[in-house]
Amino acid sequence: MNAHAWIAPLRRLHDSIRDAVVAATEHQRLEELAGIHREQHGDTIYAIDVVGEDLLLDFFAKLSGMSSFVLIAEGLHAGPMVFPRGSDAALADWRIIVDPIDGTRGLMYQKRSAWILTGVAPNRGAQTSLQDIVVAVQTEIPLIKQHLSDQLWAVKGSGAHAERFNRSTGERTMIHLRPSTANTIAHGFATISRFFPGARDELAAMDEEIVLGALGPVKPGKAHCFEDQYISSGGQLYELMSGHDRFIADLRPLMEQILERRGLQLGICCHPYDLCTALIATELGVVVTDAVGAPLHAPLNVEADVAWAGYANAQIRYQIEPLLQTALRKRGLIGTKT
């Protein structure tokens, strides 16, 4: 099974999960969907998160007749699973990482779309990383009141594609996503994620330093730029891919030492499954890096905490990255330049 052969079946899987989750949100009360199903390392699994779990496992069990692979997914309480069952993980052809619902809380409260995320990489064992992903599929789980749902996919080196599905009519239309071509964040959306309490003040201070460093003092009665705290890494990538956002950084893992000084612990962070579709963004020209500007090399597991930055294009990166790294070095959060 080659890389391109994964696209069609993964898109069908995503369609089935999307439809099942939308049906659940239409027919179950918020209190039912918001119930905590179980706690696991690095995340809380809500009742809505397990809606697609049986679909996921059944799909990959059937697909195992065509290829061998290790499945890594948020919510699999048994940990990574090898298909065909009972086979040796070291001999598997592929490693597949899935987030069945990225953006659970926003979808649960019908505030914003969530996303199904899947990345496929040749199996290099535990060393397999986000950089090894060669196939990615990302599908929108829309709000009940929303009749359109986008689906994106890419094979490394072959560009990215996108389709818009009309839930009301069943019609599918190819769409062309394009990241912003602006060379500045001025009058655009630029965000440092600060979803949760603990170090919001420090993250906001860095945001202020970066914006003022890039654009200078705010003029009376004017807006420098805007922010959008979209609580979904896949959704943030989509905003960069679609031209809505120009810069996003999620630096939560770097806040640990600041939190320790305050007698606090690091809470939930971005994990590799949240960024497993970054390939689609990079195929469209978005620049995605780690906190120091290097490619993302996080291992394909459910435990690693990942700090990352996304820039709509190289010009935005040129404007913002030096300011971001200066703000991080100032606080001792990354090493100094040599």
MARSE-834347 format. One record per residue (C-alpha): z, y, x. Coordinates in pm, whole numbers, plus 32768, in hexadecimal, padded with zeros to 4 digits. Layout:
# residues N
ZYX ...
//
This chain:
# residues 338
800080008000 7F8D814280AA 801C829D807B 7F1F830D7F76 7F6181D67EA3 80C5824D7E5E 805C83837D9E 7FEA82EC7C52 811282017C1C 821083087C83 817884017B94 819883007A7B 830382C47AD8 834984397AD2 82A18458797E 8380834878EF 84C083DE797E 845F853A7906 841F84BC77A6 856183F2779D 863685147813 8594860B7722 85CF85157605 873C84F6766A 876D866D766E 86CB86857517 87A1857A7473 88F385817521 8A0286877512 8A5187587645 8BAB86BC765E 8B0F8562767B 8A1585C77788 8B19868E784A 8C0E856E785F 8C5E84FD79C1 8BD0839F79EE 8C5E836D7B4B 8CBC84267C87 8C1483CC7DCE 8C0B84587F2D 8B6085A97F30 8B2385CC7DBB 8B94859A7C55 8ABD84B97B7B 8AB085317A12 8A49846378E5 88F6850F78DD 88B784A37A46 88B5833179EB 87B3835078D5 869582FA79BE 875082027A9B 86D880C879E5 8574814E79DF 8589818F7B54 860880357BAE 851A7F7F7AC3 83F280407B4E 84407FF37CB8 848C7E857C6B 832F7E617BD7 828F7F257CF3 832F7E447DF7 82187D497DBF 812B7E407E64 81FB7EB77F8C 834C7E9B8036 84357FC68047 859780488059 85FA811E7F2D 86F0823B7F67 875283067E37 885F83EC7DBA 8938832C7CC7 88FC81CC7D4A 8A6981627D64 8A0380247E1B 896380F37F30 880380C17FBD 87487F9F7F1E 863D7EC87FC4 850C7E517F03 84A77D3C7EDB 86157CEC7E9E 86B17C207FB1 85B27C8580B9 860B7D1C820A 86227E98820B 85B47EA48375 846A7DFE8318 841C7EDC81EC 82DF7FAC81FB 836A80E7815B 84A281AF8114 84A382637FC5 859C83747F6D 85C883ED7E07 868E84F37D4C 8664848F7BDC 86E785DE7B61 870787077C4B 87A388287B8E 8879875A7AA0 896D886C7A40 8865896C79E4 87A7886F7912 88E587ED786F 8932894677E9 87C18987779E 87B78AB07889 869A8A48796D 85AE892B79C3 861F880E7AA2 853A87407B86 84F585D77BE0 84BE85BA7D59 842F849A7E24 83CC84797F91 8332834B803F 833D831281B7 82D781F6829F 8411812F82E9 84B1818D8435 8604810983D4 873081EF83CA 867482E884A6 8572832C8396 858684A08346 84F885A78260 83EA85E78365 836C8483833A 831C84AC81C7 81A784828189 81A2847A800B 825F85587F18 826185807D9E 832686877CDE 8335869F7B61 83D487A27A81 84CA87387975 84A18854787B 859688EB7787 858688717620 84E989BC75B4 83E789AA76CC 82A188F27687 8207890677E4 826988337910 81D488477A70 819F87247B5B 814E874B7CCD 80ED864D7DD7 807286397F3B 800B8545804A 804B85C681A8 7F15866C8238 7E58865C80ED 7ED587968040 7FA187BB7F03 7F42879A7D96 7FE288027C4F 7FB687B97ADE 804A885879A6 80A687717887 80B987F17721 81C78729766F 814D87A2751B 7FE28736753E 7FE68639765A 7EE387097714 7EE5870A7892 7E4D882B7955 7E2788507ACC 7EC9898D7B4E 7EB58A3B7C9F 80008AA77D32 7FFC8BAF7E41 81258C337F07 814C8DAA7F26 80698E508025 814A8F858040 81BA8FDF81A1 830E90658136 8428900C8049 841D916F7FBB 840B91657E3E 84098FE87E45 850B8ED67E1B 85D68E7A7F50 87128DAA7F30 882D8D157FF8 88C38C047F1E 8A2F8C377EBF 8A5B8B567D94 8BCA8AFE7DBA 8D148BA87E14 8DAC8B9B7F6F 8CCA8C648055 8BFC8D327F64 8C758E738005 8BFA8E09815E 8AAB8D9480D8 8A848ED98018 8ADA8FA18152 89C78EED8211 88D88F2E80F2 892890A38103 88F790AC827E 87A78FFD8268 871E90D4814E 8792921B81E6 871391AE833B 85BD915F82A8 8599928381B8 868B93928225 87729457813F 874494407FC7 869E95727F2F 874A96167E06 86DC957D7CBE 860A94707D66 862A92F77D97 85EE926B7EF2 85B891047E82 864690057D92 86F88EB67D9F 86EF8D7B7CCA 880A8C7D7CDE 87468B4D7C63 88398A277C7F 872D892B7CE0 869A89007E3C 855D886C7DA8 854D89947CBD 85778A827DE1 845789D97E98 838589FD7D5D 83D28B717D4E 83548B957EB4 82208AC07E6E 81C38B7B7D33 81DA8CD67DCF 83128D397D10 83FC8D4C7E3C 83C38DC07FA1 84FB8D4C8059 86138C56800B 87288BD480EB 88348AD68096 893C8AE881A6 8A5E8A3980FD 8A9C8931820E 8AC98A458310 8BEA8AD7824B 8CD689BA82A2 8D878A6583C4 8DB18BA682FB 8E478ADD81DE 8F2E8A2482CC 8FBA8B708347 90088BC181DE 90B08A7381A1 8F918A0080C5 8EA988D580CF 8D2F88CE80C8 8CB288757F6C 8B6387ED7EFC 8A39883A7FDB 88C587FD7FD9 886A86968037 872785F880BA 86C3857F7F5F 86CB86EB7EEA 85C187457FEB 84EF86097FE8 83C586C47F52 83BC87D5805B 8275873380CC 81C887C17F98 823F891D7FF2 81CE8904815B 807B887C80EF 805889BD8022 80B28A96814D 82238AD4810B 82F58AD18249 842A89F38226 852289DC8347 8688898A8398 87878A9D83DA 87118AD98540 859F8ADF84EC 854B8978854C 84A28876846A 858587BA837A 85F18673841B 87078609832E 8719848D8308 86AE83EF81C0 880683A58135 88E6842C8023 89FF84A98104 896B85A781F7 89AD871781B0 887587E981EA 8856895E822E 86F689E28204 861C8B1581E2 84CF8B448134 83D58C5A816C 82A48C958091 81CA8CCC81C4 81D68D0C8339 81E88E87830B 83238E6F8236 83B78D838337 83698E80844A 841D8F8F8386 85508EC8831A 859B8DA9840A 86178E82852F 87018F398443 87808DF483AE 87C68D5E8502 88708E9D8579 89578E90844A 89A98D238492 89E48D588607 8AC08E8685BE 8BAA8D9B8503 8B938C838600 8AE38BA18507 89C28B4C85F1 89AA8B58876B 89548C938829 87FE8CC888BF 87CD8C548A25 
//
